[in-house]
Amino acid sequence: MNKKVRKAVFPAGGLGTRFLPATKVIPKEMLALVDKPIIQYGVEEALASGIEHIIFVTGRGKGAMEDHFDYSFELDHTLERRGKNEILEVSRGIASMARISYVRQKEPLGLGHAVLCAKELVGDEPFAVILPDDVIDANPPCLKQMIKVFNEKQGSIIATMAVDGPAISAYGCLAGSVDKKNPRIYNCTGMVEKPKLEKAPSNQAIIGRYILTPRVFDLLEKTTPGAGGEIQLTDGILALLKKEKVYGYNFKGKRFDAGDKFGMLQATVEFALKRPEFGEKFREYLKGLGI
Ligand code: UTP
């Protein structure tokens, strides 16, 4: 088996109902965070982490995503004619970013099912899963941190973040013991979906970054629909846990849920404040609101 993590799967076949009406026609992954579609943040993170092949799992109405990562002859030609070389570079840069493949999830049967759709394209090697809604601000990039842990442990890795108090009930929660050498690593023993605070096995909330061994595909094939009638990735990983070691990794950085209206607002403010072209101006504007 090739032990290097070279491929990243981006499940993008969901309906994005939390962001209606914006997502009625526009795929959630194409909503702009400041000036870039949220999926591009994930793609840039993957490439900065050494990923060579991006696999998008798409569904109906996601054509805009394919166009976004392709050359736009008309746009590029017009920009060239107008001498707008800087903007031309930005437009072309996206298209030349990486090797990209697409696979269709015919029906949104759940995240586990979406990952399973990538089985043939991934083959027999470990791979990353990036949920594009989860935009992460981290240096080094979150996936790069995880690949480092994978290279040491040679086992599946689930990214987590600390969530204290009742807010943990909004997440999948990791059960496990802290690694003796690295307090950011957990030896995973289980996962509990949206537990009440008193029942939560830890304060480690599972977020949208995984590195999985290919064995998970066979297990997902046998996974029956769980919560919400969907084939859950969590159920596939729980089955994997019975066969191999799985680790939690409390990454260094900040995660935003850009698939949710409030999370997108938080991400917009924080990413805008970091922009050199207008961050300072925006900070002054916010101060001026006197809130
Ligand atoms: P979400 O539950 O956050 O996405 O799934 P959703 O279903 O699109 O959104 P809401 O809850 O209705 O607003 C997490 C990720 O899994 C993908 C989604 O596209 C999203 O990136 N997903 C989910 C699939 O690819 N297929 C599915 O069947 C379900």
Residues whose N, C-alpha, C, O or C-beta is under 5 A from the ligand:
A	BS01	UTP	P11 A12 G13 G14 L15 G16 T17 R18 F19 V57 E107 P108 L109 G110 L111 A114 L131 P132 D133 G259
